[in-house]
């Protein structure tokens, strides 16, 4: 089996896992993986619960469809993240419930929507800026994501959901899952006196493990 075929199988297997665990639903959400000469992407209008490896969208370096079904209509979000994160090998975009819920809330600090509640959020996500609301497909949404992508490998689209890049598909998914769990904790703790990590604790984690 070639490396590309392995990646096709991996995309479908991990997408099904996300679907089965309720992190995506219907025809929402999309995944891409960078190849040496282009990308693999989940097709538009497809359910991540039953993807066909042979029908994944195969794009060249210029974004032209080479084979498979038409790519996700949110392909521009993936391209913006890749442009800003040159070492990224995969991008995951979900409409996962808790993250989407946070994206609909009033926010006092758009530069970092979620507090550093756990060390794993700091290590896997870092800071999470909120991208202002634009309708799906709006060119201004692409511009807004591109402005943030160079400094952040994860962003939260207002009234929409997260977009997360990683140096592998597994790591992009791990970071997306950590973001969703932190969003859940954040909502569960509403009205409670909380104790986020201090600035010194966050700085120590970033110096030791990296992170945006």
MDAnalysis code that builds the backbone (N, CA, C; Angstrom):
import MDAnalysis as mda
import numpy as np

u = mda.Universe.empty(636, n_residues=212, atom_resindex=np.repeat(np.arange(212), 3), trajectory=True)
u.add_TopologyAttr("name", ["N", "CA", "C"] * 212)
u.add_TopologyAttr("resid", np.arange(1, 213))
u.add_TopologyAttr("resname", ["UNK", "UNK", "UNK", "UNK", "UNK", "UNK", "UNK", "UNK", "UNK", "UNK", "UNK", "UNK", "UNK", "UNK", "UNK", "UNK", "UNK", "UNK", "UNK", "UNK", "UNK", "UNK", "UNK", "UNK", "UNK", "UNK", "UNK", "UNK", "UNK", "UNK", "UNK", "UNK", "UNK", "UNK", "UNK", "UNK", "UNK", "UNK", "UNK", "UNK", "UNK", "UNK", "UNK", "UNK", "UNK", "UNK", "UNK", "UNK", "UNK", "UNK", "UNK", "UNK", "UNK", "UNK", "UNK", "UNK", "UNK", "UNK", "UNK", "UNK", "UNK", "UNK", "UNK", "UNK", "UNK", "UNK", "UNK", "UNK", "UNK", "UNK", "UNK", "UNK", "UNK", "UNK", "UNK", "UNK", "UNK", "UNK", "UNK", "UNK", "UNK", "UNK", "UNK", "UNK", "UNK", "UNK", "UNK", "UNK", "UNK", "UNK", "UNK", "UNK", "UNK", "UNK", "UNK", "UNK", "UNK", "UNK", "UNK", "UNK", "UNK", "UNK", "UNK", "UNK", "UNK", "UNK", "UNK", "UNK", "UNK", "UNK", "UNK", "UNK", "UNK", "UNK", "UNK", "UNK", "UNK", "UNK", "UNK", "UNK", "UNK", "UNK", "UNK", "UNK", "UNK", "UNK", "UNK", "UNK", "UNK", "UNK", "UNK", "UNK", "UNK", "UNK", "UNK", "UNK", "UNK", "UNK", "UNK", "UNK", "UNK", "UNK", "UNK", "UNK", "UNK", "UNK", "UNK", "UNK", "UNK", "UNK", "UNK", "UNK", "UNK", "UNK", "UNK", "UNK", "UNK", "UNK", "UNK", "UNK", "UNK", "UNK", "UNK", "UNK", "UNK", "UNK", "UNK", "UNK", "UNK", "UNK", "UNK", "UNK", "UNK", "UNK", "UNK", "UNK", "UNK", "UNK", "UNK", "UNK", "UNK", "UNK", "UNK", "UNK", "UNK", "UNK", "UNK", "UNK", "UNK", "UNK", "UNK", "UNK", "UNK", "UNK", "UNK", "UNK", "UNK", "UNK", "UNK", "UNK", "UNK", "UNK", "UNK", "UNK", "UNK", "UNK", "UNK", "UNK", "UNK", "UNK", "UNK", "UNK"])
u.atoms.positions = np.array([
    [0.846, -1.193, 0.000],
    [0.000, 0.000, 0.000],
    [0.885, 1.248, 0.000],
    [0.610, 2.194, -0.906],
    [1.409, 3.408, -0.976],
    [1.090, 4.309, 0.209],
    [1.981, 5.284, 0.431],
    [1.771, 6.222, 1.526],
    [0.462, 6.985, 1.360],
    [0.157, 7.379, 0.119],
    [-1.097, 8.103, -0.119],
    [-2.300, 7.231, 0.219],
    [-2.241, 5.961, -0.153],
    [-3.360, 5.069, 0.164],
    [-3.515, 4.893, 1.675],
    [-2.390, 4.830, 2.383],
    [-2.451, 4.734, 3.843],
    [-3.106, 5.972, 4.438],
    [-2.755, 7.136, 3.892],
    [-3.346, 8.372, 4.379],
    [-4.846, 8.418, 4.087],
    [-5.239, 7.920, 2.921],
    [-6.672, 7.863, 2.592],
    [-7.421, 7.002, 3.618],
    [-6.864, 5.855, 3.928],
    [-7.493, 4.966, 4.904],
    [-7.532, 5.627, 6.284],
    [-6.454, 6.288, 6.635],
    [-6.378, 6.935, 7.937],
    [-7.412, 8.054, 8.063],
    [-7.548, 8.869, 7.018],
    [-8.545, 9.940, 7.036],
    [-9.935, 9.365, 7.284],
    [-10.269, 8.297, 6.582],
    [-11.604, 7.709, 6.704],
    [-11.813, 7.081, 8.083],
    [-10.803, 6.393, 8.596],
    [-10.926, 5.752, 9.904],
    [-11.077, 6.779, 11.025],
    [-10.250, 7.815, 11.007],
    [-10.307, 8.815, 12.061],
    [-11.560, 9.685, 11.939],
    [-11.985, 9.952, 10.718],
    [-13.226, 10.703, 10.510],
    [-14.412, 9.928, 11.080],
    [-14.431, 8.614, 10.830],
    [-15.514, 7.784, 11.365],
    [-15.506, 7.794, 12.891],
    [-14.310, 7.789, 13.493],
    [-14.209, 7.833, 14.945],
    [-14.787, 9.135, 15.489],
    [-14.473, 10.256, 14.851],
    [-15.022, 11.543, 15.274],
    [-16.545, 11.542, 15.174],
    [-17.050, 10.976, 14.084],
    [-18.497, 10.922, 13.864],
    [-19.187, 10.055, 14.913],
    [-18.616, 8.896, 15.159],
    [-19.227, 7.954, 16.099],
    [-19.239, 8.490, 17.526],
    [-18.291, 9.357, 17.839],
    [-18.225, 9.931, 19.187],
    [-18.975, 11.255, 19.306],
    [-19.696, 11.644, 18.248],
    [-20.532, 12.829, 18.292],
    [-19.792, 14.144, 18.166],
    [-18.546, 14.110, 17.673],
    [-17.789, 15.342, 17.486],
    [-18.086, 16.005, 16.154],
    [-18.765, 15.283, 15.275],
    [-19.262, 15.842, 14.034],
    [-20.546, 15.103, 13.706],
    [-21.350, 15.670, 12.851],
    [-22.673, 15.092, 12.596],
    [-23.156, 15.512, 11.212],
    [-24.139, 14.755, 10.689],
    [-24.651, 15.069, 9.356],
    [-23.531, 15.135, 8.337],
    [-23.553, 16.190, 7.539],
    [-22.502, 16.394, 6.537],
    [-21.555, 17.514, 6.965],
    [-21.479, 17.770, 8.279],
    [-20.630, 18.856, 8.772],
    [-19.207, 18.365, 9.012],
    [-18.281, 19.323, 9.052],
    [-16.893, 19.006, 9.346],
    [-16.117, 18.564, 8.122],
    [-14.815, 18.798, 8.154],
    [-13.952, 18.397, 7.044],
    [-12.513, 18.275, 7.515],
    [-11.765, 17.467, 6.788],
    [-10.373, 17.162, 7.115],
    [-9.540, 17.245, 5.843],
    [-8.304, 17.679, 5.987],
    [-7.363, 17.635, 4.861],
    [-6.003, 17.173, 5.358],
    [-5.227, 16.606, 4.446],
    [-3.852, 16.183, 4.727],
    [-2.973, 16.676, 3.589],
    [-1.842, 17.270, 3.943],
    [-0.913, 17.762, 2.931],
    [-0.063, 16.610, 2.389],
    [0.046, 16.525, 1.069],
    [0.936, 15.592, 0.400],
    [2.151, 16.361, -0.123],
    [3.127, 15.660, -0.657],
    [4.301, 16.337, -1.205],
    [3.955, 17.186, -2.417],
    [2.886, 16.814, -3.111],
    [2.528, 17.542, -4.337],
    [1.050, 17.937, -4.359],
    [0.480, 18.204, -3.185],
    [-0.911, 18.631, -3.151],
    [-1.577, 18.269, -1.833],
    [-2.875, 17.973, -1.907],
    [-3.653, 17.682, -0.701],
    [-4.686, 16.594, -0.950],
    [-5.056, 15.919, 0.122],
    [-6.255, 15.102, 0.162],
    [-7.260, 15.814, 1.048],
    [-8.518, 15.878, 0.608],
    [-9.560, 16.538, 1.400],
    [-10.836, 15.724, 1.369],
    [-11.623, 15.875, 2.445],
    [-12.934, 15.244, 2.444],
    [-13.833, 15.995, 1.467],
    [-14.681, 15.273, 0.741],
    [-15.520, 15.909, -0.284],
    [-16.656, 16.733, 0.303],
    [-17.169, 17.662, -0.477],
    [-18.295, 18.475, -0.060],
    [-19.551, 17.619, 0.075],
    [-20.379, 17.945, 1.049],
    [-21.646, 17.250, 1.223],
    [-21.531, 15.826, 1.707],
    [-20.355, 15.433, 2.203],
    [-20.156, 14.050, 2.631],
    [-20.232, 13.940, 4.147],
    [-20.637, 12.788, 4.631],
    [-20.640, 12.513, 6.069],
    [-19.296, 11.932, 6.457],
    [-18.716, 12.435, 7.520],
    [-17.443, 11.902, 7.983],
    [-17.607, 10.511, 8.588],
    [-18.855, 10.062, 8.712],
    [-19.092, 8.742, 9.266],
    [-18.932, 7.613, 8.276],
    [-18.995, 7.905, 6.969],
    [-18.899, 6.822, 5.976],
    [-18.182, 7.272, 4.708],
    [-16.988, 7.815, 4.882],
    [-16.197, 8.256, 3.737],
    [-15.627, 7.066, 2.972],
    [-15.492, 7.233, 1.666],
    [-14.883, 6.226, 0.790],
    [-13.470, 6.699, 0.451],
    [-12.428, 5.930, 0.810],
    [-11.052, 6.366, 0.531],
    [-10.815, 6.731, -0.936],
    [-11.450, 6.016, -1.844],
    [-11.223, 6.247, -3.273],
    [-11.876, 7.532, -3.770],
    [-12.835, 8.065, -3.011],
    [-13.568, 9.244, -3.470],
    [-13.133, 10.526, -2.778],
    [-12.107, 10.440, -1.930],
    [-11.572, 11.656, -1.332],
    [-11.062, 12.590, -2.426],
    [-11.175, 13.872, -2.208],
    [-10.727, 14.858, -3.192],
    [-9.201, 14.911, -3.203],
    [-8.627, 14.762, -4.388],
    [-7.166, 14.846, -4.561],
    [-6.866, 16.127, -5.317],
    [-6.183, 17.080, -4.644],
    [-5.881, 18.385, -5.235],
    [-4.393, 18.515, -5.518],
    [-4.051, 19.270, -6.556],
    [-2.638, 19.535, -6.818],
    [-2.188, 20.734, -5.990],
    [-0.942, 21.155, -6.186],
    [-0.381, 22.245, -5.374],
    [-1.134, 23.554, -5.553],
    [-1.787, 23.725, -6.691],
    [-2.527, 24.947, -6.969],
    [-3.992, 24.859, -6.562],
    [-4.363, 23.727, -5.953],
    [-5.738, 23.575, -5.508],
    [-6.690, 23.061, -6.551],
    [-6.166, 22.618, -7.695],
    [-7.025, 22.077, -8.751],
    [-7.388, 20.625, -8.435],
    [-8.648, 20.265, -8.680],
    [-9.101, 18.898, -8.432],
    [-8.507, 17.964, -9.468],
    [-7.778, 16.945, -9.001],
    [-7.152, 15.978, -9.890],
    [-7.970, 14.688, -9.990],
    [-8.592, 14.283, -8.881],
    [-9.397, 13.066, -8.889],
    [-10.310, 13.083, -7.675],
    [-11.274, 12.178, -7.689],
    [-12.208, 12.094, -6.575],
    [-13.344, 13.087, -6.705],
    [-14.148, 13.181, -5.660],
    [-15.297, 14.086, -5.663],
    [-14.855, 15.521, -5.413],
    [-15.768, 16.450, -5.660],
    [-15.499, 17.869, -5.438],
    [-15.151, 18.095, -3.977],
    [-14.098, 18.901, -3.671],
    [-13.662, 19.059, -2.272],
    [-14.642, 19.886, -1.449],
    [-14.481, 19.807, -0.147],
    [-15.280, 20.609, 0.751],
    [-15.323, 22.067, 0.326],
    [-16.479, 22.678, 0.481],
    [-16.605, 24.090, 0.108],
    [-15.833, 25.001, 1.061],
    [-15.360, 24.438, 2.179],
    [-14.562, 25.201, 3.125],
    [-13.068, 24.943, 2.933],
    [-12.699, 24.510, 1.735],
    [-11.287, 24.230, 1.440],
    [-10.415, 25.461, 1.669],
    [-10.970, 26.650, 1.484],
    [-10.184, 27.867, 1.655],
    [-9.710, 28.028, 3.099],
    [-10.485, 27.525, 4.065],
    [-10.052, 27.585, 5.462],
    [-8.786, 26.752, 5.664],
    [-8.761, 25.583, 5.033],
    [-7.594, 24.710, 5.117],
    [-6.379, 25.386, 4.478],
    [-6.586, 25.966, 3.297],
    [-5.477, 26.603, 2.592],
    [-4.895, 27.751, 3.411],
    [-5.768, 28.530, 4.068],
    [-5.286, 29.634, 4.902],
    [-4.424, 29.134, 6.054],
    [-4.838, 28.032, 6.667],
    [-4.054, 27.482, 7.770],
    [-2.717, 26.941, 7.283],
    [-2.705, 26.275, 6.143],
    [-1.444, 25.774, 5.592],
    [-0.506, 26.928, 5.228],
    [-1.067, 27.994, 4.687],
    [-0.238, 29.147, 4.321],
    [0.427, 29.748, 5.557],
    [-0.319, 29.775, 6.659],
    [0.212, 30.377, 7.876],
    [1.080, 29.445, 8.698],
    [0.893, 28.136, 8.516],
    [1.627, 27.127, 9.284],
    [2.377, 26.208, 8.310],
    [3.540, 26.610, 7.840],
    [4.260, 25.847, 6.809],
    [4.587, 24.411, 7.201],
    [4.699, 24.116, 8.491],
    [5.032, 22.754, 8.912],
    [3.788, 21.886, 9.114],
    [2.617, 22.473, 8.958],
    [1.379, 21.712, 9.161],
    [1.234, 20.636, 8.093],
    [0.817, 19.457, 8.513],
    [0.580, 18.350, 7.589],
    [-0.903, 17.984, 7.502],
    [-1.720, 18.561, 8.391],
    [-3.144, 18.239, 8.382],
    [-3.924, 19.380, 9.025],
    [-5.186, 19.507, 8.611],
    [-6.093, 20.508, 9.179],
    [-7.436, 19.838, 9.429],
    [-8.012, 20.125, 10.593],
    [-9.314, 19.584, 10.977],
    [-10.253, 20.745, 11.273],
    [-11.433, 20.704, 10.689],
    [-12.467, 21.714, 10.961],
    [-13.751, 20.996, 11.341],
    [-14.250, 21.280, 12.551],
    [-15.478, 20.657, 13.024],
    [-16.492, 21.717, 13.442],
    [-17.747, 21.291, 13.567],
    [-18.799, 22.114, 14.159],
    [-19.173, 21.492, 15.508],
    [-18.185, 20.994, 16.230],
    [-18.403, 20.267, 17.480],
    [-19.154, 21.144, 18.488],
    [-20.055, 20.529, 19.238],
    [-21.084, 21.258, 19.991],
    [-20.530, 22.247, 21.012],
    [-19.601, 21.813, 21.866],
    [-19.135, 22.694, 22.936],
    [-18.286, 23.839, 22.384],
    [-17.429, 23.540, 21.425],
    [-16.633, 24.602, 20.810],
    [-17.531, 25.586, 20.069],
    [-18.528, 25.063, 19.355],
    [-19.455, 25.941, 18.637],
    [-20.247, 26.795, 19.624],
    [-20.620, 26.196, 20.770],
    [-21.349, 26.956, 21.787],
    [-20.510, 28.130, 22.292],
    [-19.234, 27.878, 22.582],
    [-18.347, 28.949, 23.035],
    [-18.212, 30.013, 21.960],
    [-18.207, 29.600, 20.701],
    [-18.053, 30.554, 19.595],
    [-19.252, 31.488, 19.467],
    [-20.366, 31.145, 20.132],
    [-21.573, 31.974, 20.092],
    [-21.690, 32.899, 21.296],
    [-20.762, 32.794, 22.240],
    [-20.837, 33.579, 23.472],
    [-20.165, 34.940, 23.308],
    [-20.639, 35.908, 24.116],
    [-19.942, 37.184, 24.198],
    [-18.537, 36.931, 24.726],
    [-17.564, 37.628, 24.164],
    [-16.168, 37.351, 24.509],
    [-15.453, 38.637, 24.906],
    [-14.824, 38.620, 26.095],
    [-14.078, 39.793, 26.564],
    [-12.679, 39.860, 25.957],
    [-12.170, 38.716, 25.519],
    [-10.803, 38.684, 24.982],
    [-10.767, 37.840, 23.721],
    [-10.924, 38.495, 22.585],
    [-10.966, 37.774, 21.318],
    [-9.619, 37.166, 20.953],
    [-8.537, 37.578, 21.627],
    [-7.225, 37.015, 21.342],
    [-7.043, 35.640, 21.966],
    [-7.863, 35.311, 22.963],
    [-7.750, 34.012, 23.626],
    [-9.102, 33.692, 24.255],
    [-9.927, 32.953, 23.521],
    [-11.322, 32.757, 23.901],
    [-11.466, 31.891, 25.142],
    [-10.614, 30.881, 25.275],
    [-10.712, 29.949, 26.399],
    [-9.562, 30.161, 27.378],
    [-9.839, 30.142, 28.681],
    [-8.770, 30.272, 29.663],
    [-7.943, 28.987, 29.723],
    [-6.709, 29.081, 30.215],
    [-5.849, 27.893, 30.321],
    [-6.256, 27.044, 31.527],
    [-7.315, 26.252, 31.355],
    [-7.843, 25.465, 32.470],
    [-6.984, 24.245, 32.784],
    [-6.342, 23.677, 31.774],
    [-5.516, 22.488, 31.981],
    [-4.179, 22.648, 31.255],
    [-3.138, 21.955, 31.711],
    [-1.861, 22.019, 30.991],
    [-1.960, 21.441, 29.583],
    [-2.868, 20.492, 29.371],
    [-2.972, 19.855, 28.057],
    [-3.544, 20.805, 27.012],
    [-4.424, 21.688, 27.439],
    [-4.923, 22.708, 26.514],
    [-3.782, 23.627, 26.090],
    [-2.956, 24.036, 27.061],
    [-1.820, 24.907, 26.737],
    [-0.851, 24.201, 25.803],
    [-0.566, 22.922, 26.068],
    [0.422, 22.189, 25.275],
    [-0.081, 21.871, 23.873],
    [-1.370, 21.545, 23.745],
    [-1.882, 21.086, 22.450],
    [-2.565, 22.171, 21.629],
    [-3.050, 23.202, 22.298],
    [-3.754, 24.271, 21.580],
    [-3.050, 25.602, 21.743],
    [-2.648, 25.936, 22.962],
    [-2.044, 27.236, 23.217],
    [-3.123, 28.280, 23.384],
    [-2.992, 29.407, 22.739],
    [-4.036, 30.425, 22.768],
    [-4.985, 30.202, 21.593],
    [-6.232, 30.629, 21.781],
    [-7.278, 30.372, 20.786],
    [-7.987, 31.673, 20.445],
    [-7.591, 32.343, 19.356],
    [-8.256, 33.588, 18.985],
    [-9.613, 33.337, 18.321],
    [-10.509, 34.296, 18.485],
    [-11.827, 34.231, 17.871],
    [-11.810, 35.006, 16.558],
    [-12.180, 34.344, 15.477],
    [-12.280, 34.988, 14.169],
    [-13.667, 35.621, 14.065],
    [-13.773, 36.894, 13.710],
    [-15.088, 37.535, 13.608],
    [-16.020, 36.777, 12.665],
    [-17.325, 36.936, 12.891],
    [-18.299, 36.219, 12.074],
    [-18.345, 36.757, 10.646],
    [-18.301, 35.836, 9.694],
    [-18.597, 36.100, 8.288],
    [-19.400, 34.918, 7.776],
    [-20.269, 35.110, 6.804],
    [-21.030, 33.974, 6.266],
    [-20.096, 32.934, 5.654],
    [-20.470, 31.651, 5.698],
    [-19.646, 30.609, 5.066],
    [-19.362, 30.950, 3.606],
    [-18.104, 30.806, 3.225],
    [-17.709, 31.082, 1.851],
    [-17.324, 32.521, 1.578],
    [-17.543, 33.422, 2.538],
    [-17.212, 34.838, 2.364],
    [-15.699, 34.998, 2.268],
    [-15.239, 35.755, 1.279],
    [-13.800, 35.955, 1.090],
    [-13.188, 36.638, 2.304],
    [-13.970, 37.440, 3.033],
    [-13.445, 38.119, 4.224],
    [-13.151, 37.142, 5.354],
    [-13.849, 36.016, 5.368],
    [-13.546, 34.986, 6.361],
    [-12.153, 34.422, 6.098],
    [-11.848, 34.178, 4.840],
    [-10.517, 33.679, 4.482],
    [-9.438, 34.678, 4.896],
    [-9.691, 35.956, 4.643],
    [-8.713, 36.990, 5.009],
    [-8.506, 37.034, 6.517],
    [-9.604, 36.917, 7.271],
    [-9.509, 36.986, 8.732],
    [-8.744, 35.799, 9.293],
    [-8.981, 34.606, 8.744],
    [-8.257, 33.415, 9.187],
    [-6.776, 33.538, 8.829],
    [-6.506, 34.012, 7.643],
    [-5.113, 34.127, 7.197],
    [-4.317, 35.082, 8.084],
    [-4.954, 36.147, 8.573],
    [-4.265, 37.108, 9.432],
    [-3.817, 36.480, 10.751],
    [-4.534, 35.464, 11.206],
    [-4.232, 34.841, 12.496],
    [-3.405, 33.564, 12.369],
    [-3.452, 32.926, 11.208],
    [-2.877, 31.588, 11.052],
    [-1.370, 31.544, 11.250],
    [-0.678, 32.637, 10.980],
    [0.774, 32.625, 11.147],
    [1.208, 32.502, 12.596],
    [0.367, 32.964, 13.523],
    [0.720, 32.963, 14.940],
    [-0.048, 31.930, 15.754],
    [-1.032, 31.285, 15.143],
    [-1.879, 30.344, 15.877],
    [-2.190, 29.129, 15.000],
    [-2.004, 27.928, 15.556],
    [-2.341, 26.738, 14.771],
    [-3.780, 26.298, 15.014],
    [-4.498, 27.042, 15.884],
    [-5.919, 26.782, 16.109],
    [-6.643, 28.112, 16.225],
    [-7.797, 28.208, 15.562],
    [-8.634, 29.404, 15.659],
    [-10.079, 28.945, 15.843],
    [-10.907, 29.846, 16.385],
    [-12.326, 29.552, 16.565],
    [-13.127, 30.548, 15.749],
    [-13.914, 30.032, 14.810],
    [-14.739, 30.885, 13.967],
    [-16.011, 31.252, 14.720],
    [-16.314, 32.533, 14.827],
    [-17.487, 32.979, 15.567],
    [-18.757, 32.370, 14.994],
    [-19.610, 31.842, 15.880],
    [-20.892, 31.235, 15.499],
    [-20.705, 30.114, 14.484],
    [-19.609, 29.368, 14.624],
    [-19.285, 28.363, 13.600],
    [-18.573, 27.161, 14.219],
    [-17.277, 27.293, 14.524],
    [-16.537, 26.164, 15.074],
    [-15.041, 26.319, 14.900],
    [-14.245, 25.336, 15.364],
    [-12.796, 25.431, 15.339],
    [-12.167, 24.974, 14.017],
    [-10.992, 25.541, 13.742],
    [-10.120, 25.085, 12.651],
    [-8.745, 24.876, 13.272],
    [-8.218, 23.662, 13.148],
    [-6.984, 23.304, 13.859],
    [-6.000, 22.634, 12.904],
    [-4.765, 23.116, 12.910],
    [-3.695, 22.520, 12.114],
    [-2.757, 21.738, 13.022],
    [-2.107, 20.700, 12.452],
    [-1.152, 19.913, 13.215],
    [-0.058, 19.370, 12.332],
    [1.036, 18.923, 12.951],
    [2.152, 18.390, 12.171],
    [1.903, 16.950, 11.721],
    [0.752, 16.408, 12.102],
    [0.279, 15.116, 11.597],
    [-1.228, 15.115, 11.762],
    [-1.898, 14.192, 11.082],
    [-3.346, 14.120, 11.218],
    [-3.735, 13.764, 12.646],
    [-3.013, 12.819, 13.250],
    [-3.328, 12.435, 14.627],
    [-3.209, 13.632, 15.568],
    [-2.131, 14.417, 15.433],
    [-1.927, 15.540, 16.334],
    [-2.948, 16.649, 16.110],
    [-3.362, 16.842, 14.868],
    [-4.411, 17.826, 14.599],
    [-5.718, 17.397, 15.265],
    [-6.022, 16.115, 15.222],
    [-7.238, 15.606, 15.852],
    [-7.126, 15.660, 17.373],
    [-5.951, 15.291, 17.918],
    [-5.765, 15.366, 19.367],
    [-5.997, 16.796, 19.856],
    [-5.448, 17.768, 19.137],
    [-5.606, 19.166, 19.536],
    [-7.072, 19.598, 19.436],
    [-7.761, 19.137, 18.401],
    [-9.182, 19.467, 18.243],
    [-10.000, 18.872, 19.385],
    [-9.683, 17.630, 19.755],
    [-10.383, 16.978, 20.864],
    [-10.100, 17.705, 22.182],
    [-8.855, 18.130, 22.388],
    [-8.511, 18.858, 23.609],
    [-9.242, 20.195, 23.659],
    [-9.348, 20.857, 22.525],
    [-10.091, 22.113, 22.448],
    [-11.555, 21.885, 22.836],
    [-12.153, 20.835, 22.295],
    [-13.555, 20.538, 22.588],
    [-13.763, 20.219, 24.070],
    [-12.858, 19.463, 24.670],
    [-12.988, 19.130, 26.083],
    [-12.809, 20.368, 26.962],
    [-11.914, 21.266, 26.559],
    [-11.723, 22.499, 27.329],
    [-12.947, 23.396, 27.205],
    [-13.541, 23.444, 26.020],
    [-14.779, 24.204, 25.845],
    [-15.883, 23.638, 26.740],
    [-15.935, 22.315, 26.845],
    [-16.928, 21.668, 27.715],
    [-16.686, 22.049, 29.172],
    [-15.428, 21.974, 29.616],
    [-15.091, 22.372, 30.987],
    [-15.467, 23.830, 31.237],
    [-15.147, 24.677, 30.287],
    [-15.436, 26.111, 30.401],
    [-16.929, 26.352, 30.609],
    [-17.757, 25.642, 29.857],
    [-19.204, 25.801, 29.983],
    [-19.712, 25.206, 31.291],
    [-19.159, 24.064, 31.702],
    [-19.563, 23.448, 32.967],
    [-19.230, 24.332, 34.168],
    [-18.178, 25.125, 34.040],
    [-17.710, 25.954, 35.148],
    [-18.340, 27.346, 35.171],
    [-19.232, 27.625, 34.227],
    [-19.884, 28.928, 34.220],
    [-20.596, 29.165, 35.556],
    [-20.351, 30.324, 36.161],
    [-20.962, 30.647, 37.439],
    [-20.182, 30.141, 38.634],
    [-19.125, 29.370, 38.382],
    [-18.297, 28.845, 39.464],
    [-16.993, 29.656, 39.558],
    [-16.451, 29.731, 40.759],
    [-15.156, 30.371, 40.926],
    [-14.091, 29.407, 40.438],
    [-13.359, 29.803, 39.406],
    [-12.395, 28.886, 38.793],
    [-10.956, 29.337, 39.082],
    [-10.024, 28.427, 38.828],
    [-8.616, 28.666, 39.085],
    [-7.821, 28.255, 37.847],
    [-7.816, 29.089, 36.796],
    [-7.003, 28.772, 35.622],
    [-5.518, 28.762, 35.965],
    [-4.716, 28.216, 35.091],
    [-3.267, 28.274, 35.273],
    [-2.805, 29.726, 35.261],
    [-1.775, 30.001, 36.036],
    [-1.233, 31.359, 36.090],
    [-0.393, 31.637, 34.844],
    [-0.072, 32.918, 34.632],
    [0.774, 33.292, 33.492],
    [2.127, 32.590, 33.567],
    [2.693, 32.472, 34.781],
    [3.984, 31.803, 34.951],
    [3.880, 30.311, 34.611],
    [2.788, 29.690, 35.038],
    [2.581, 28.269, 34.734],
    [2.420, 28.045, 33.235],
    [1.696, 28.938, 32.581],
    [1.521, 28.840, 31.128],
    [2.861, 29.042, 30.419],
    [3.629, 30.038, 30.856],
    [4.924, 30.295, 30.232],
    [5.865, 29.104, 30.401],
    [5.834, 28.475, 31.547],
    [6.687, 27.307, 31.774],
    [6.298, 26.169, 30.829],
    [5.014, 25.933, 30.669],
    [4.560, 24.869, 29.769],
    [4.977, 25.155, 28.327],
    [4.827, 26.399, 27.920],
    [5.183, 26.767, 26.541],
    [6.686, 26.651, 26.311],
    [7.477, 27.015, 27.311],
    [8.934, 26.925, 27.149],
    [9.380, 25.470, 27.104],
    [8.665, 24.604, 27.804],
    [9.066, 23.201, 27.886],
    [8.490, 22.368, 26.735],
    [7.238, 22.669, 26.365],
    [6.565, 21.839, 25.363],
    [6.234, 22.574, 24.071],
    [6.472, 23.884, 24.012],
    [6.116, 24.655, 22.836],
    [4.652, 25.023, 22.878],
    [4.163, 25.570, 21.772],
    [2.768, 25.975, 21.689],
    [2.646, 27.424, 21.335],
    [1.518, 27.782, 20.676],
    [1.304, 29.169, 20.250],
    [0.749, 29.992, 21.400],
])
